[in-house]
Amino acid sequence: MKILLVDNEKEIRLVLKELVITCGSGQHIIEEADGVVSGLEKINSFKPDIVLLDVEMDDGSGFDLMKQVVNPGFQLIFVTAHNKYAIEAFQFSAIDYLLKPVDPDALQISIQKASVNIRNSNLQQQVQILLQQLAG
């Protein structure tokens, strides 16, 4: 599973990385970005399965970043210190909204939920391809 951590605070990224490694079942490839610009670059080059995204960063917001992503192919989890953005986060199809300091159990549940969504999506794609081949 490829996971991208986007947060302007290096210490927060380090804590999140350790939590993902500790609570993760299986191997994760983890990349980091510190803002909107670097986050977009990483999304385009790294092609993450899951993005853990902060709301307020130095060069804009997580919402600014998401407005620039065309057809996101990843599961989105917002991780922020601000509870006032939750409704807006779900308008971007976030699967979860975690408040800092992050509860390790809540993070594990969010990552598991994202993994199930990814597996289901992959299965749906495989079934669709099979049906197309059978029809043709």
Salt bridges, closest charged atoms under 4 A:
ASP7 OD2 - LYS100 NZ 2.67
GLU31 OE1 - LYS42 NZ 2.66
GLU32 OE1 - ARG13 NE 2.93
GLU32 OE2 - LYS17 NZ 3.79
ASP54 OD2 - LYS100 NZ 3.43
GLU56 OE1 - HIS82 NE2 3.11
ASP96 OD2 - LYS113 NZ 3.66
